[in-house]
Amino acid sequence: MALSEQEILRREALQELRNLGINPYPADEFVTTALSNEILANFEKFEGKEVVLAGRLMGKRIMGKASFAELKDSEGRIQIYISRDDISNDEEKTMYNVVFKKLLDIGDFIGIKGTVFKTQVGEISIHVYGLTVLSKALKPLPVVKTDADGKTHDAFADPEQRYRRRYVDLTVNDHVKETFIKRTKLFNAMRSFFNEQGYLEVETPVLQPIPGGAAARPFITHHNSLDIPLYMRIANELYLKRLIVGGFEGVYEFSKNFRNEGMDRTHNPEFTAMEIYVAYKDYNWMMKFTENLLEHCAVAVNGTSEATFGEHQVNFKAPYARVTMTDSIKHFTGFDISGKSEAELFEAAKSMGIDVDSTMGKGKLIDEIFGAKCEGNYIQPTFITDYPKEMSPLCKAHRDNPELTERFELMVCGKEVANAYSELNDPIDQRERFEHQLKLAEKGDDEATEFIDEDFLRALEYGMPPTSGLGIGMDRLMMFLTNKSSIQEVLFFPQMRPEKKQVQIELLEEEKLIIDFLKSNNNKMDLGVLKVKSDLSGKKWDAAMKGLSKHGLIKVSLFEDSKIVELTV
């Protein structure tokens, strides 16, 4: 492993600390008595009092016998003042002259004991008289600087680096932590809203014998002991409904779901959904419940029902507009989907310039039309209701029109945030719907369900009361509440491509010689000329050329009647 100059120096400092009898990674508990934000917010309470803090050293300004530094703990940053004579009691003043000045680096964890005071320029600080090394950092942190005009320099801003090294991102970009604090506030607010209604939080299997409850491609694994394939869950719907059959009146779960599909700014293969099912309710009740829930959550996260997302101001205050799927398509396309055949829908979609194919059934075709022409127009929270039956295999038929279902999706900023049904509880109808999905799958629809969950059908046959269910994509909702355009910004550790490892190649002198000749000739030379100029023996020439080709550093190609050697890096 090749180390940078800074990494080498930090390792040398590590050894010097040990030589001084200082353990750079002590096991002892370090008990703190305050946090930086408490002191800054309540100076009068802390002035002149002794405090003990711990955190990272984020900056040093050495001024002879005394220095100022910056300490960053879990809640913020505070200035500390360190005097040579206050922290050193030996003649050489080792703790100050050697440890603090020379062996401690930006990013190291330290513990301090001192009194709170205010400097002559009015900055709240801590006068340190006790310093403890808690952890030596061997890699340097990016040094992000903000000038007097508020401009940031050398920012750790590259998205790929930030997502791969979230630990660094959280350390140097203070605003990032706020996003994840808000994420926790969102989950807590939603959980308390449900609990106050008397609904029960439950856990259901992540490994499932049949991937049900949604149309998506699953991740597959194998259970060695049972010798069966298992699927990472794509949804928890069917298990939660089993619990309603079992007699619970309301159950909910924050579930990690996994879908082996594409990745983009709004999709991650691992995501968090919330699903709740309440007995004796319908989708009309659930619409009111949802809008009140989201208003409650928005206020809990941001202190107001309003949120900024890009150029849009979104207000989550209830009530929300309600538009049927049929009316929405008619409004934005002029086409009425009511009573249309599959062929008619196919031709209509094609005439609108929508990419469709023969594998798509009626439901998929309608979904494509809505997605292409309607969905993106709904910025303020809007319920799209009464979906065609073909689009909703787990949903109860509409009480007034059997061609439709009692379903709604909540649209915000042109994206679906929530999906809800009056749940289908007729086991015979449910079986027919599953069988229809199988036919679509056989036809080639890759989003149709390929399995029939016989145990779930058996559960329905024991009787499930009228029920309404709601699913919310928590990551996407978080994006809208925190003005993040990418889902990776609201996930601590989003899925990434494998990091390309830089392979260190040790070149022979003959290989280096050939490389130098190529570089001095615009990375390209005639093979014969290169051989002559290198002045290598036949054996050394052959070995060097083979080595460079093996490492992928050169390629030889035929150009007219000549062989050309080209440098590839």
BAMAR-978619 format. One line per field, with one value per residue (C-alpha): chain; x, z, y; residue in three letters. Coordinates in Angstrom, 3 decimals. Each point is the difference from the previous one (the first is absolute). Last residue first. Layout:
REM BAMAR-978619
chain (A/...) $
east (X/...) $
up (Z/...) $
north (Y/...) $
resn (ALA/...) $
REM end
This chain:
REM BAMAR-978619
chain (A/A/A/A/A/A/A/A/A/A/A/A/A/A/A/A/A/A/A/A/A/A/A/A/A/A/A/A/A/A/A/A/A/A/A/A/A/A/A/A/A/A/A/A/A/A/A/A/A/A/A/A/A/A/A/A/A/A/A/A/A/A/A/A/A/A/A/A/A/A/A/A/A/A/A/A/A/A/A/A/A/A/A/A/A/A/A/A/A/A/A/A/A/A/A/A/A/A/A/A/A/A/A/A/A/A/A/A/A/A/A/A/A/A/A/A/A/A/A/A/A/A/A/A/A/A/A/A/A/A/A/A/A/A/A/A/A/A/A/A/A/A/A/A/A/A/A/A/A/A/A/A/A/A/A/A/A/A/A/A/A/A/A/A/A/A/A/A/A/A/A/A/A/A/A/A/A/A/A/A/A/A/A/A/A/A/A/A/A/A/A/A/A/A/A/A/A/A/A/A/A/A/A/A/A/A/A/A/A/A/A/A/A/A/A/A/A/A/A/A/A/A/A/A/A/A/A/A/A/A/A/A/A/A/A/A/A/A/A/A/A/A/A/A/A/A/A/A/A/A/A/A/A/A/A/A/A/A/A/A/A/A/A/A/A/A/A/A/A/A/A/A/A/A/A/A/A/A/A/A/A/A/A/A/A/A/A/A/A/A/A/A/A/A/A/A/A/A/A/A/A/A/A/A/A/A/A/A/A/A/A/A/A/A/A/A/A/A/A/A/A/A/A/A/A/A/A/A/A/A/A/A/A/A/A/A/A/A/A/A/A/A/A/A/A/A/A/A/A/A/A/A/A/A/A/A/A/A/A/A/A/A/A/A/A/A/A/A/A/A/A/A/A/A/A/A/A/A/A/A/A/A/A/A/A/A/A/A/A/A/A/A/A/A/A/A/A/A/A/A/A/A/A/A/A/A/A/A/A/A/A/A/A/A/A/A/A/A/A/A/A/A/A/A/A/A/A/A/A/A/A/A/A/A/A/A/A/A/A/A/A/A/A/A/A/A/A/A/A/A/A/A/A/A/A/A/A/A/A/A/A/A/A/A/A/A/A/A/A/A/A/A/A/A/A/A/A/A/A/A/A/A/A/A/A/A/A/A/A/A/A/A/A/A/A/A/A/A/A/A/A/A/A/A/A/A/A/A/A/A/A/A/A/A/A/A/A/A/A/A/A/A/A/A/A/A/A/A/A/A/A/A/A/A/A/A/A/A/A/A/A/A/A/A/A/A/A/A/A/A/A/A/A/A/A/A/A/A/A/A/A/A/A/A/A/A/A/A/A) $
east (-2.285/-0.192/3.448/-0.012/2.418/-0.603/0.736/0.492/-1.384/-3.231/-0.436/0.098/-0.512/2.134/-1.475/1.742/-0.591/-2.316/2.180/0.527/0.848/2.676/1.492/0.028/1.707/2.634/0.719/0.315/2.330/2.126/0.500/0.669/2.542/-1.140/1.036/-3.267/0.324/0.179/-3.012/-2.019/0.792/-1.138/-3.220/-0.955/-0.794/-2.934/-0.391/0.583/3.646/1.627/-2.570/0.816/3.747/-0.636/-2.251/2.695/2.602/-2.367/-0.456/3.783/0.393/-2.599/-3.390/-1.659/-3.742/-2.189/-3.583/-2.538/-3.126/-3.255/-2.713/-2.813/-3.136/-1.952/-3.047/-0.896/1.562/-1.580/-3.016/-1.639/2.514/0.076/-3.686/1.013/-1.756/0.138/-2.281/-0.338/-3.724/-0.159/3.019/-1.347/-3.213/2.147/1.888/-3.163/-1.884/-3.476/-2.392/-3.599/-2.539/-3.744/-1.848/-3.410/0.432/2.145/-1.534/1.441/0.001/2.252/2.630/-0.211/0.583/3.095/1.195/-0.498/2.221/-0.332/3.246/1.104/-1.471/0.057/2.802/1.936/-3.040/1.013/-3.261/0.725/0.171/-3.336/-1.541/1.376/-1.523/-3.407/0.451/0.733/-3.160/-2.092/1.403/-0.859/-3.557/-0.434/1.658/-2.206/1.980/1.332/1.363/-1.573/3.264/2.934/3.178/2.216/2.798/-0.501/1.986/-0.869/0.885/-2.349/-2.469/-2.000/-1.292/-3.566/-1.869/-3.592/0.105/-1.554/-1.820/-2.482/-1.353/-1.959/1.509/3.416/1.620/2.245/3.773/2.661/0.241/0.035/0.853/-2.488/-2.858/0.370/1.053/-2.587/2.029/2.924/0.436/1.855/2.796/1.123/2.219/-2.271/0.999/2.633/-2.599/-2.129/1.497/2.742/-0.944/-3.736/0.468/2.432/-2.356/-2.882/2.101/1.104/-3.580/-1.273/2.725/3.491/1.982/-0.870/2.153/-0.228/2.239/-2.309/-0.233/-3.615/-1.163/1.751/-1.914/-3.323/0.807/0.766/-3.066/-2.220/1.591/-0.431/-3.646/-1.445/-2.925/1.113/3.446/-1.261/2.684/0.278/3.641/0.481/-3.615/-1.132/2.966/-0.772/-3.746/0.523/2.533/-2.450/1.059/-0.044/1.610/1.635/-1.470/2.256/3.199/2.887/0.866/2.645/2.009/1.639/3.252/1.948/-2.112/-0.882/-2.262/-3.098/-1.850/2.258/2.493/2.141/-0.064/-2.909/-2.035/0.491/-0.889/-3.322/-0.979/0.925/-2.183/-2.994/0.199/0.332/-2.896/-2.337/0.965/-0.225/-3.630/-0.851/2.110/-2.086/0.104/-1.256/3.505/3.087/3.111/3.236/3.044/3.135/2.658/3.759/2.275/2.617/0.391/0.092/-2.365/-0.692/3.256/0.538/0.497/-1.644/-1.506/0.680/-2.523/0.652/-2.262/0.980/-3.238/-1.427/-2.974/-3.634/-2.901/-3.607/-2.938/1.975/-2.133/2.024/-1.487/1.487/3.299/-0.219/-0.484/3.361/1.624/-1.483/1.114/3.668/1.458/2.899/1.279/3.335/-0.872/0.738/0.932/-0.286/2.460/-1.439/3.490/1.674/-2.471/0.637/-0.090/-2.048/-0.302/-3.454/-1.310/-3.061/-3.793/-1.114/-1.434/1.833/3.472/-0.653/2.104/0.781/3.141/-0.774/-2.646/-2.478/0.489/-2.804/-1.005/-3.503/-2.728/-1.589/-0.669/2.683/2.382/-0.609/0.796/2.956/1.524/-0.475/1.640/2.883/0.645/0.010/2.168/2.515/0.186/0.341/3.109/1.191/-0.320/1.562/3.124/0.664/0.078/3.288/1.987/3.438/-0.876/-3.193/1.661/3.024/-2.178/-2.057/3.074/-1.563/-2.917/2.211/2.629/-2.643/-1.707/3.185/-0.508/2.749/0.469/3.457/-1.302/-3.353/-1.022/-1.490/1.547/2.523/1.204/-1.324/2.546/-0.447/3.142/-0.611/0.777/3.458/0.304/1.673/-2.356/1.310/-2.660/-0.642/2.979/-0.799/0.439/-0.611/0.359/-2.061/-1.586/-3.246/-1.350/-2.925/1.177/-0.382/3.064/1.712/-0.728/-2.995/0.399/-0.846/2.379/2.057/0.236/0.700/-0.293/1.607/-0.853/2.410/-1.487/2.519/3.296/1.538/3.685/1.763/-1.671/-2.246/2.323/3.420/-0.028/-3.305/0.063/3.794/0.417/3.710/0.049/-3.051/-3.457/-1.531/-3.687/-0.221/3.601/-0.213/-3.372/-2.900/-3.106/-2.945/-2.510/-3.257/-1.540/-3.297/-2.249/1.960/3.267/2.280/2.871/1.738/3.402/1.603/3.582/2.267/3.759/0.811/-3.125/-1.256/-3.314/-1.326/-3.047/-2.540/1.021/-2.726/-2.176/-0.165/-1.207/0.447/-1.273/1.042/-2.104/1.154/-2.892/-2.209/-3.476/0.700/1.300/-3.228/-0.249/3.737/0.505/-2.891/1.099/3.507/-1.149/0.419/1.167/2.143/1.184/2.880/-0.288/3.397/1.119/2.736/0.857/3.019/1.494/2.487/3.276/2.131/1.138/-3.656/-0.590/3.108/-1.396/-3.240/1.919/1.931/-3.296/-1.298/3.107/-0.435/-3.660/0.922/2.615/-2.508/0.090/0.286/-1.521) $
up (-20.604/-3.313/-1.471/-3.664/-2.021/-3.757/-2.438/-3.550/-3.428/0.282/3.781/1.859/3.765/3.065/3.403/3.064/3.754/0.303/2.704/-2.205/-2.981/2.031/1.182/-3.489/-1.410/2.756/-0.389/-3.797/0.218/2.709/-2.123/-3.224/1.706/0.665/-1.931/0.907/-3.105/-2.346/1.532/-0.029/-3.679/-0.887/2.041/-1.500/2.865/2.038/3.393/-1.446/-0.738/3.361/1.761/-2.266/0.687/3.755/-0.060/-1.834/2.629/2.858/-1.426/-0.238/3.621/1.140/1.078/3.386/-0.533/2.799/-0.637/0.639/1.241/-1.672/2.627/-0.563/-1.251/2.766/2.161/2.273/3.483/2.220/-2.254/-0.376/-2.481/-2.045/-0.812/-2.143/-0.369/3.696/1.233/3.556/0.119/-3.640/0.298/3.246/-1.768/-2.581/2.679/1.914/-2.940/1.547/-0.083/1.169/0.662/0.512/1.404/-0.124/2.230/-1.120/0.016/0.364/-3.798/0.036/1.916/-2.584/-2.750/1.899/0.306/-3.708/-0.957/-3.776/-1.706/-3.170/0.860/-2.984/-0.362/-2.640/-2.304/-2.446/-0.887/2.631/2.565/-1.232/0.340/3.531/0.896/-1.139/2.323/2.904/-0.751/-0.160/3.364/1.541/-1.313/1.695/3.233/0.307/2.359/-2.517/1.922/-0.306/-1.290/0.523/-1.699/1.285/-1.314/-3.785/-1.860/-1.874/2.853/2.310/-1.183/2.457/-1.501/0.451/-0.279/0.152/-3.289/-3.407/-2.561/2.735/0.121/3.013/2.855/-1.633/-0.106/2.982/-0.534/-0.109/-3.804/-0.551/-3.512/-1.801/2.132/-1.302/2.698/1.989/1.516/-0.583/3.316/-0.354/2.071/-1.854/-3.026/-2.171/-3.627/-0.092/0.317/-3.005/-3.431/0.263/3.245/-0.749/-3.474/1.275/2.820/-2.457/-2.172/3.012/1.154/-3.447/-0.591/-1.256/-1.758/-3.437/0.454/1.138/-0.429/0.346/-2.946/0.735/-3.079/1.407/3.282/-1.835/-2.170/3.038/1.888/-2.939/-0.277/3.732/-0.223/1.204/2.437/1.590/-1.180/-1.182/-2.015/0.101/1.040/3.188/1.209/-1.257/1.669/3.301/-0.259/-0.454/2.863/2.293/1.584/3.733/1.301/3.446/3.369/1.914/0.288/-1.877/-1.831/-2.712/-1.169/-3.264/-1.629/1.493/2.791/2.708/2.815/1.641/2.860/2.471/2.756/-2.529/1.088/2.473/-2.137/-3.087/1.983/1.313/-3.471/-1.345/2.515/-0.479/-3.771/0.458/2.470/-2.230/-2.986/2.132/0.914/-3.693/-0.675/2.355/3.713/2.030/0.672/-0.261/-1.971/0.080/-2.257/0.340/-2.627/0.262/-2.967/-1.265/-3.794/0.020/-2.135/-0.211/-1.510/-1.957/0.516/-2.017/1.358/2.481/2.531/3.734/2.794/3.475/1.906/2.356/1.193/0.849/1.570/0.763/1.170/0.797/-0.281/-1.829/-3.359/0.658/0.714/-3.347/-1.594/1.421/-1.552/-3.445/-0.001/0.967/-3.340/-2.300/2.600/-0.553/-1.598/1.171/-2.016/1.871/1.403/3.529/1.549/-2.911/-0.414/-3.434/-1.181/-2.492/-0.349/-1.275/-3.253/0.741/-0.036/3.588/2.969/-0.659/-0.296/0.923/2.482/1.894/1.674/1.521/2.230/1.879/2.920/1.830/1.197/1.470/-0.583/2.989/-1.750/2.155/-1.206/-3.622/0.473/2.283/-2.748/-2.653/2.146/0.997/-3.622/-1.138/2.923/-0.890/-3.540/1.340/1.923/-3.243/-1.927/2.852/-0.136/-3.547/1.003/1.915/-3.045/1.380/2.327/-1.605/-3.418/1.454/1.515/-3.206/-1.874/-2.982/-0.171/0.327/-2.427/-2.641/0.591/-0.320/2.522/2.604/-0.289/-0.763/0.492/1.320/-0.485/3.038/-0.814/2.841/-1.409/0.634/-0.049/-0.469/0.884/-1.201/2.914/0.282/0.409/3.080/2.591/3.568/2.593/3.568/0.836/3.283/0.768/3.361/0.719/-2.894/-0.031/-1.897/-2.430/-0.691/-2.454/1.152/-1.565/3.396/0.402/1.901/2.666/0.773/2.220/-0.913/-0.543/-3.460/-1.808/-3.372/-3.265/-2.851/-3.178/-0.465/1.441/3.436/0.114/-0.497/1.906/2.382/0.802/-0.279/1.352/1.872/1.715/0.117/2.048/0.218/3.760/0.689/0.999/-3.414/-0.626/1.598/-0.614/-3.758/-0.310/-1.970/-0.971/-1.484/-2.580/-0.393/-2.746/-0.288/1.461/-0.239/0.941/-2.018/1.819/-1.512/1.098/1.497/1.144/2.791/0.632/-3.611/-2.007/-1.466/-1.823/-0.206/-1.814/0.072/3.079/0.237/3.061/3.755/2.624/3.760/1.590/2.978/0.578/-0.534/-2.327/-0.388/0.830/-1.550/-3.146/-0.605/-3.781/-0.638/2.986/-0.917/-3.662/0.951/2.154/3.740/2.819/-1.805/1.421/-1.848/0.453/-0.047/-3.003/-1.139/-3.717/-0.249/3.194/1.239/1.397/-1.857/-2.414/-0.650/-1.021/-2.186/-1.727/-0.873/-1.183/-2.415/-1.197/-0.522/-2.005/-2.292/-0.573/-0.824/-2.540/-1.668/0.618/-2.591/1.135) $
north (5.660/-1.900/0.758/-0.923/-2.131/0.197/-2.837/1.258/-0.852/2.005/0.307/-3.315/0.217/-0.654/0.874/1.294/0.271/-3.011/-1.553/-3.078/2.219/1.818/-3.293/-1.539/3.109/-0.050/-3.742/0.259/3.008/-1.642/-3.142/1.898/2.235/3.532/3.124/1.746/2.161/-3.011/-1.706/3.226/0.573/-3.512/0.288/3.349/2.309/1.358/1.681/3.491/-0.814/0.848/-2.181/-2.961/0.270/0.229/-3.089/-1.979/0.957/-0.822/-3.497/-0.502/1.169/-2.509/1.356/-0.512/0.389/1.384/-0.979/2.717/-1.674/0.922/0.258/-2.443/1.768/1.670/-0.766/2.883/0.171/2.635/0.356/3.428/1.436/-3.225/0.570/2.978/3.352/0.815/2.780/-1.347/-0.857/-1.111/-2.289/-1.466/-0.971/-1.831/-1.892/-0.873/-1.487/-0.171/-2.971/0.141/-2.745/0.032/-2.986/-1.633/-3.072/-2.926/-3.487/-3.505/-0.080/3.050/-1.983/-2.804/2.561/1.195/-3.593/-0.584/2.935/-0.103/0.873/1.781/3.403/2.367/2.554/-1.968/-0.124/-2.751/-1.699/-2.639/2.802/1.370/-3.461/-0.301/3.381/-1.289/-2.984/2.357/1.999/-3.175/-1.121/3.369/-0.160/-3.379/1.170/3.133/2.265/2.530/2.945/3.433/1.161/2.380/1.208/2.812/2.220/-0.199/2.642/3.206/2.317/-1.909/-2.641/-2.104/-3.218/-1.158/-3.263/-1.116/-1.884/0.583/-2.152/-1.002/3.572/1.279/-2.069/0.028/-3.448/-0.771/0.219/-2.711/-0.301/3.784/1.192/-2.270/1.319/3.552/2.480/1.923/2.834/2.363/1.836/3.306/1.533/3.145/-0.605/-2.150/0.552/-2.754/-2.747/0.950/-0.662/-2.625/-1.696/0.065/-1.452/-2.658/-0.999/-0.292/-2.315/-2.069/-0.496/-0.938/-2.606/0.673/-2.746/1.452/3.091/3.612/3.082/2.987/2.409/0.952/-1.957/-3.063/0.337/0.302/-3.032/-2.149/1.252/-0.928/-3.442/-0.674/0.946/3.299/0.093/3.280/1.105/3.416/1.813/3.816/-0.415/2.072/0.275/-3.423/-1.663/1.748/-0.618/-3.759/-0.229/1.809/3.289/0.878/3.206/-0.104/1.025/0.407/2.069/-1.585/3.226/-0.237/2.993/-0.998/1.066/-2.877/-1.434/2.507/-1.142/1.407/-1.718/1.799/-0.884/-1.850/-3.652/-0.030/2.419/-2.169/-3.140/1.375/1.245/-3.421/-1.843/2.312/-0.531/-3.753/-0.433/1.991/-2.152/-3.151/0.682/0.228/-3.121/-2.119/-0.888/-2.993/-1.272/2.203/-0.919/2.017/-0.174/2.086/-0.440/0.149/-0.629/-2.424/-0.069/3.821/2.072/3.767/1.306/-3.220/-3.703/-2.746/-3.203/-2.759/1.224/-0.224/1.206/1.158/0.294/2.581/-2.019/0.607/-1.874/1.012/-2.094/-3.132/-3.127/-2.640/1.009/3.465/-1.787/-1.834/3.433/1.069/-3.060/0.701/3.632/-0.412/1.047/-0.964/-2.429/-1.648/-3.326/-3.502/-3.079/-3.294/-2.513/0.329/0.013/1.776/2.862/1.457/3.625/1.989/3.775/0.863/1.519/2.119/-0.138/0.422/-1.911/-3.238/-1.501/-3.652/-1.996/3.232/1.304/3.407/-1.506/2.232/2.371/1.804/3.490/-0.100/2.590/1.739/3.293/1.657/-2.704/0.925/3.691/-0.900/-2.182/2.673/2.663/-2.300/-0.985/3.633/1.159/-2.735/1.322/3.544/-1.052/-1.545/3.247/1.975/-2.200/1.184/3.676/-0.397/-1.052/-0.979/-2.865/-1.237/-0.169/-1.798/-2.744/-0.025/-1.178/-1.747/2.451/3.090/-1.318/-0.668/3.332/2.119/2.809/-0.142/3.746/1.380/3.560/1.186/3.625/1.751/3.363/-0.344/-3.304/-3.516/-2.810/-3.749/-1.940/-3.552/-2.323/-1.544/-3.785/-1.474/1.487/-0.453/-0.725/1.178/2.257/1.765/3.719/1.709/3.704/1.320/3.455/-0.648/2.580/2.320/2.647/3.633/1.598/0.113/-3.710/-1.394/-2.643/-3.620/-1.930/-3.056/-3.732/-1.344/-3.336/-0.521/-1.727/0.654/1.446/2.815/-1.174/-0.471/-0.946/3.325/2.866/-1.970/-2.897/1.641/3.549/-0.273/-3.374/0.038/3.175/-0.870/0.715/-2.138/1.260/0.606/0.832/3.445/1.079/-0.314/1.726/-1.483/1.967/-1.930/1.183/-1.905/-2.101/-1.878/-2.680/-3.252/1.711/2.276/1.724/3.015/1.204/3.097/-0.013/1.175/0.070/0.931/0.778/-3.271/0.208/-3.570/-1.431/-2.806/-2.028/-2.580/-0.487/-0.197/2.463/0.507/3.189/2.130/3.076/3.593/0.738/-3.105/1.361/3.394/-1.687/-1.928/-0.462/-0.307/-2.297/-2.293/-0.053/-1.175/-2.902/-0.402/-2.260/-2.565/-3.328/-1.620/-3.742/-1.681/-2.057/2.374/0.246/2.348/-1.484/2.594/-1.380/2.547/-2.727/-0.748/3.590/-0.177/-3.090/1.763/3.065/-2.252/-1.417/3.509/0.939/-3.023/0.845/3.589/-1.116/-2.287/-3.730/-2.770/-3.276) $
resn (VAL/THR/LEU/GLU/VAL/ILE/LYS/SER/ASP/GLU/PHE/LEU/SER/VAL/LYS/ILE/LEU/GLY/HIS/LYS/SER/LEU/GLY/LYS/MET/ALA/ALA/ASP/TRP/LYS/LYS/GLY/SER/LEU/ASP/SER/LYS/VAL/LYS/LEU/VAL/GLY/LEU/ASP/MET/LYS/ASN/ASN/ASN/SER/LYS/LEU/PHE/ASP/ILE/ILE/LEU/LYS/GLU/GLU/GLU/LEU/LEU/GLU/ILE/GLN/VAL/GLN/LYS/LYS/GLU/PRO/ARG/MET/GLN/PRO/PHE/PHE/LEU/VAL/GLU/GLN/ILE/SER/SER/LYS/ASN/THR/LEU/PHE/MET/MET/LEU/ARG/ASP/MET/GLY/ILE/GLY/LEU/GLY/SER/THR/PRO/PRO/MET/GLY/TYR/GLU/LEU/ALA/ARG/LEU/PHE/ASP/GLU/ASP/ILE/PHE/GLU/THR/ALA/GLU/ASP/ASP/GLY/LYS/GLU/ALA/LEU/LYS/LEU/GLN/HIS/GLU/PHE/ARG/GLU/ARG/GLN/ASP/ILE/PRO/ASP/ASN/LEU/GLU/SER/TYR/ALA/ASN/ALA/VAL/GLU/LYS/GLY/CYS/VAL/MET/LEU/GLU/PHE/ARG/GLU/THR/LEU/GLU/PRO/ASN/ASP/ARG/HIS/ALA/LYS/CYS/LEU/PRO/SER/MET/GLU/LYS/PRO/TYR/ASP/THR/ILE/PHE/THR/PRO/GLN/ILE/TYR/ASN/GLY/GLU/CYS/LYS/ALA/GLY/PHE/ILE/GLU/ASP/ILE/LEU/LYS/GLY/LYS/GLY/MET/THR/SER/ASP/VAL/ASP/ILE/GLY/MET/SER/LYS/ALA/ALA/GLU/PHE/LEU/GLU/ALA/GLU/SER/LYS/GLY/SER/ILE/ASP/PHE/GLY/THR/PHE/HIS/LYS/ILE/SER/ASP/THR/MET/THR/VAL/ARG/ALA/TYR/PRO/ALA/LYS/PHE/ASN/VAL/GLN/HIS/GLU/GLY/PHE/THR/ALA/GLU/SER/THR/GLY/ASN/VAL/ALA/VAL/ALA/CYS/HIS/GLU/LEU/LEU/ASN/GLU/THR/PHE/LYS/MET/MET/TRP/ASN/TYR/ASP/LYS/TYR/ALA/VAL/TYR/ILE/GLU/MET/ALA/THR/PHE/GLU/PRO/ASN/HIS/THR/ARG/ASP/MET/GLY/GLU/ASN/ARG/PHE/ASN/LYS/SER/PHE/GLU/TYR/VAL/GLY/GLU/PHE/GLY/GLY/VAL/ILE/LEU/ARG/LYS/LEU/TYR/LEU/GLU/ASN/ALA/ILE/ARG/MET/TYR/LEU/PRO/ILE/ASP/LEU/SER/ASN/HIS/HIS/THR/ILE/PHE/PRO/ARG/ALA/ALA/ALA/GLY/GLY/PRO/ILE/PRO/GLN/LEU/VAL/PRO/THR/GLU/VAL/GLU/LEU/TYR/GLY/GLN/GLU/ASN/PHE/PHE/SER/ARG/MET/ALA/ASN/PHE/LEU/LYS/THR/ARG/LYS/ILE/PHE/THR/GLU/LYS/VAL/HIS/ASP/ASN/VAL/THR/LEU/ASP/VAL/TYR/ARG/ARG/ARG/TYR/ARG/GLN/GLU/PRO/ASP/ALA/PHE/ALA/ASP/HIS/THR/LYS/GLY/ASP/ALA/ASP/THR/LYS/VAL/VAL/PRO/LEU/PRO/LYS/LEU/ALA/LYS/SER/LEU/VAL/THR/LEU/GLY/TYR/VAL/HIS/ILE/SER/ILE/GLU/GLY/VAL/GLN/THR/LYS/PHE/VAL/THR/GLY/LYS/ILE/GLY/ILE/PHE/ASP/GLY/ILE/ASP/LEU/LEU/LYS/LYS/PHE/VAL/VAL/ASN/TYR/MET/THR/LYS/GLU/GLU/ASP/ASN/SER/ILE/ASP/ASP/ARG/SER/ILE/TYR/ILE/GLN/ILE/ARG/GLY/GLU/SER/ASP/LYS/LEU/GLU/ALA/PHE/SER/ALA/LYS/GLY/MET/ILE/ARG/LYS/GLY/MET/LEU/ARG/GLY/ALA/LEU/VAL/VAL/GLU/LYS/GLY/GLU/PHE/LYS/GLU/PHE/ASN/ALA/LEU/ILE/GLU/ASN/SER/LEU/ALA/THR/THR/VAL/PHE/GLU/ASP/ALA/PRO/TYR/PRO/ASN/ILE/GLY/LEU/ASN/ARG/LEU/GLU/GLN/LEU/ALA/GLU/ARG/ARG/LEU/ILE/GLU/GLN/GLU/SER/LEU/ALA/MET) $
REM end
